[in-house]
Each structure stands twice: as structure tokens, then as C-alpha cells.
Amino acid sequence: MIASRALGLPDPRNGGSGNPGATNVLRLGGKKAAIITLTGDILKGWLPVMASRALGLAPWIVAATALGALLGHIAPVFFRFRGGKGVATAFGALLAISPLAAAALVGIWLCVALVFRYSSLAALTAAVAAPFLMATTRPGHALVFGLGTAVMSALLLWRHRPNIRNLLLGRETKIGAKGA
């Protein structure tokens, strides 16, 4: 939203897929707007979680901070609770907790996206893998980060209901397709 407004672009919630995330902003406003949007969305997750870690807060508070950042992105008060799907924000939060798990999630996303050419399928696959990766890369706190990430993943899957429906019906737009 902020990137689109700053660049004089239309409200992404009123065009394309109706999602204010980087994929739709790419469709509506181009690469520069998408990169700015993606960076901002990642930072929305990364900054508060890094701050909670820097303050030495308990792991459950760090996990709750990650969940709060995601909820704030999905249902932002300032935009009448019309937010994005949360993939980049969740990634930023998980990056702050476990860079190793985040790197593996990027690898999963890239592999699925390159093979199947569906951004949504890549995001969904990474979301399903995320709790397991977080639990295995943070063994001292596997339960809290695994469960916290499972809740975040459930929210991501819920936000992708239309994409799941489109994937099942063969109507989901592929990466690089005309109009995508």
C-alpha cells in the first residue's frame, strides 16, 4: 500500500488479484514497486522479531512477536483490516528466528516455482515445510518455534484459500503468464 501510494500507483487491493502483496504489485506497477513492496513486507516481520531477540525476551515472546507481525500484515488496522496474504512478512519473521530455516524455505519456494511456475503453490509448499524446519533448526526451542510457526502456516494456508481453489480447478495464473 505504502509503496503503491508513494509511486503514484493505484491501490493494489482494487486491481489484479486484489492482494496488496509484491506479486500483485508487480502485475500492476512493475519490478521497482514489487521490490519495494517485498522488502517492506519482509522488514515488517524481521524488525519486530529481531528487536524481541535483541532484548533477550523469552522464546515464546519471540514466537508471539512473529505471529503478531503476521497478523498485523494480514489484518492491518490502518487499512480497514484488508491486508496481504503474509508470505513475505512471515518469511521476514522466520528469517529473524532461524536464518538457516529461512534459507531452506527460499530453496523450497524457488524449486517449486521453477518446476510448476505457480507462486502460490511455492508459498503453500514452503508454509507446510516451515514448522518442521523451524523445529529442527532451533532444537533447544523446537516446541515453541515449531508450534508458533505451525499457527503462522495455518494462517497462510487460510489466506490462500482462493489460490488453492484456483490450483485445484486449473485456473491459477502461472508465473510469467500474460496478465500475471
C-alpha positions as CSV (number, residue, x, y, z in Angstrom):
1,M,0.0,0.0,0.0
2,I,2.7,2.5,1.0
3,A,4.9,1.7,-2.0
4,S,2.0,2.0,-4.4
5,R,0.9,5.3,-2.9
6,A,4.5,6.6,-2.9
7,L,5.0,5.7,-6.5
8,G,1.6,7.1,-7.6
9,L,0.2,3.6,-8.4
10,P,-3.4,2.5,-7.9
11,D,-4.5,0.8,-4.8
12,P,-3.4,-2.9,-5.4
13,R,-6.5,-4.1,-3.5
14,N,-8.6,-2.7,-6.3
15,G,-6.8,-4.3,-9.2
16,G,-5.3,-7.6,-10.4
17,S,-5.8,-10.2,-7.7
18,G,-6.9,-7.6,-5.2
19,N,-3.9,-8.5,-2.9
20,P,-1.6,-5.7,-1.8
21,G,1.4,-8.1,-1.9
22,A,4.5,-8.0,-4.1
23,T,3.2,-10.4,-6.8
24,N,0.1,-8.3,-7.5
25,V,2.1,-5.0,-7.2
26,L,4.5,-6.5,-9.8
27,R,1.5,-7.0,-12.1
28,L,0.1,-3.5,-11.6
29,G,3.2,-1.4,-11.1
30,G,6.3,-3.2,-12.3
31,K,9.5,-4.5,-10.8
32,K,10.6,-1.4,-8.8
33,A,7.3,-1.2,-7.0
34,A,7.3,-5.0,-6.4
35,I,10.9,-5.0,-4.9
36,I,10.0,-2.1,-2.6
37,T,6.8,-3.9,-1.5
38,L,8.6,-7.2,-1.0
39,T,11.4,-5.5,1.0
40,G,8.9,-3.6,3.2
41,D,6.8,-6.7,3.8
42,I,9.9,-8.8,4.8
43,L,11.1,-6.0,7.1
44,K,7.6,-5.9,8.8
45,G,8.3,-9.4,10.0
46,W,12.0,-9.2,10.6
47,L,12.3,-5.9,12.6
48,P,10.0,-6.7,15.5
49,V,11.3,-10.2,15.8
50,M,14.9,-9.1,15.8
51,A,14.1,-6.4,18.3
52,S,12.5,-9.0,20.6
53,R,15.5,-11.3,20.3
54,A,17.9,-8.3,20.9
55,L,16.0,-7.5,24.1
56,G,16.7,-11.1,25.2
57,L,13.0,-11.9,25.5
58,A,11.8,-15.5,26.1
59,P,11.4,-17.7,23.1
60,W,7.6,-17.8,23.5
61,I,7.5,-14.0,23.3
62,V,9.7,-14.0,20.2
63,A,7.3,-16.5,18.6
64,A,4.3,-14.4,19.7
65,T,6.0,-11.4,18.2
66,A,6.4,-13.2,14.9
67,L,2.7,-14.1,15.0
68,G,1.7,-10.6,15.9
69,A,3.7,-9.2,12.9
70,L,2.0,-11.6,10.6
71,L,-1.5,-10.8,12.0
72,G,-0.7,-7.1,11.6
73,H,0.1,-7.6,8.0
74,I,-2.9,-9.8,7.2
75,A,-5.4,-7.5,9.0
76,P,-3.9,-4.0,9.3
77,V,-6.0,-1.6,11.4
78,F,-4.9,1.3,9.2
79,F,-6.2,-0.3,6.0
80,R,-9.6,-1.4,7.4
81,F,-8.3,-4.9,8.0
82,R,-7.7,-5.5,4.3
83,G,-4.1,-6.8,4.2
84,G,-1.9,-9.2,2.3
85,K,-1.5,-12.9,2.4
86,G,1.5,-12.7,4.7
87,V,4.1,-14.8,2.9
88,A,6.9,-12.2,2.8
89,T,6.1,-10.9,6.4
90,A,6.2,-14.5,7.7
91,F,9.4,-15.1,5.9
92,G,11.0,-12.0,7.5
93,A,9.9,-13.1,10.9
94,L,11.3,-16.6,10.4
95,L,14.5,-15.2,9.0
96,A,15.0,-13.4,12.3
97,I,14.4,-16.6,14.2
98,S,16.4,-19.0,12.1
99,P,18.3,-17.8,9.0
100,L,19.1,-21.5,8.2
101,A,15.4,-22.4,8.1
102,A,14.6,-19.3,6.1
103,A,17.3,-20.2,3.5
104,A,15.8,-23.7,3.2
105,L,12.4,-22.1,2.7
106,V,13.7,-19.9,-0.1
107,G,15.2,-23.0,-1.7
108,I,11.8,-24.8,-1.4
109,W,10.0,-21.8,-2.8
110,L,12.4,-21.5,-5.7
111,C,12.3,-25.2,-6.6
112,V,8.5,-25.3,-6.6
113,A,8.2,-22.0,-8.5
114,L,10.7,-23.1,-11.2
115,V,9.2,-26.5,-11.7
116,F,5.5,-25.7,-11.5
117,R,5.5,-21.9,-12.2
118,Y,2.9,-21.1,-9.5
119,S,3.9,-18.6,-6.9
120,S,1.0,-19.6,-4.7
121,L,1.9,-23.3,-4.8
122,A,5.5,-22.4,-4.0
123,A,4.3,-20.3,-1.0
124,L,1.9,-23.1,0.2
125,T,4.6,-25.7,0.0
126,A,7.1,-23.6,1.9
127,A,4.4,-22.8,4.5
128,V,3.8,-26.6,5.1
129,A,7.5,-27.2,5.5
130,A,8.2,-24.2,7.7
131,P,7.1,-25.6,11.1
132,F,9.3,-28.7,10.6
133,L,12.3,-26.6,9.5
134,M,11.9,-24.2,12.4
135,A,11.6,-27.1,14.9
136,T,14.8,-28.8,13.5
137,T,16.9,-25.7,13.2
138,R,16.0,-24.4,16.7
139,P,16.4,-27.7,18.7
140,G,16.6,-26.1,22.1
141,H,13.2,-24.4,21.5
142,A,11.7,-26.8,18.9
143,L,8.3,-26.9,20.5
144,V,7.7,-23.2,20.9
145,F,9.1,-22.3,17.4
146,G,7.6,-25.3,15.7
147,L,4.1,-24.6,17.2
148,G,4.4,-20.9,16.6
149,T,5.3,-21.5,13.0
150,A,2.5,-24.0,12.6
151,V,0.0,-21.4,13.6
152,M,1.6,-18.9,11.2
153,S,1.5,-21.6,8.4
154,A,-2.2,-22.3,9.1
155,L,-2.9,-18.6,8.7
156,L,-1.0,-18.5,5.4
157,L,-2.9,-21.5,4.1
158,W,-6.2,-19.9,5.2
159,R,-5.3,-16.7,3.4
160,H,-4.5,-18.7,0.2
161,R,-8.0,-20.4,0.0
162,P,-8.8,-18.7,-3.3
163,N,-5.4,-19.8,-4.7
164,I,-5.9,-23.3,-3.5
165,R,-9.3,-23.4,-5.2
166,N,-7.8,-22.0,-8.4
167,L,-5.0,-24.5,-8.3
168,L,-7.5,-27.4,-8.0
169,L,-9.6,-26.0,-10.8
170,G,-6.6,-25.3,-13.1
171,R,-7.3,-21.6,-13.1
172,E,-4.3,-20.3,-11.1
173,T,-2.1,-17.8,-13.1
174,K,1.4,-19.1,-13.7
175,I,4.5,-17.0,-13.1
176,G,5.3,-15.1,-16.3
177,A,1.9,-15.7,-17.9
178,K,0.3,-12.9,-19.8
179,G,-1.6,-10.7,-17.4
180,A,0.3,-12.2,-14.5
